[in-house]
Amino acid sequence: MMKERDTLFLIALVGFGAVIMSGLAVLKQWIIILPLALAMAFLAVLLFYQNRKKAIHISESLEKWAFIAALILFIVSFILLYRPA
């Protein structure tokens, strides 16, 4: 259990590092990088609290909805790519 907490803490540190690097990139290309920085900030906080039951439930729910959204976008992209001219 302690090893799992250590791993989650290190993953959260990586998330916070991604937020910092995204923030530095925002200074140059803010219109492209700002959504990435906001998403990484949200994910870093979510990763930091993964040892609590409520956060685990929220992340599993978000994972399910992200999979559904990715599947729908994948299907739509194939429809748009291979539609008859």
Residue, then its C-alpha position, 0 to 999 in steps of 0.5 A: m500500500m505504501k509503495e502505491r502511494d509513493t507511485l501516485f505521489l511521483i505521478a502527481l509530481v510529473g503532472f505538476g511538472a507538465v503544468i509548469m512546462s505547459g505554463l511556460a509554453v503558454l507565454k509563447q503560444w497561449i491560444i494552442i497551449l492554454p487548454l492543455a495547461l488547464a487539462m493538465a492542472f485538473l489531471a495533476v490535482l486528480l492524480f494527487y488525490q487518487n488515494r481517496k475513494k471519492a477521487i477514484h470514483i470520479s476518475e473512473s467515471l471520467e475515464k468511461w466518458a473519455f473513452i465514449a467521447a474518443l470512440i464517437l470522435f473516431i467513428v465520426s472521423f472515419i465517416l468524414l474521411y471515407r464519405p463519397a465525394 
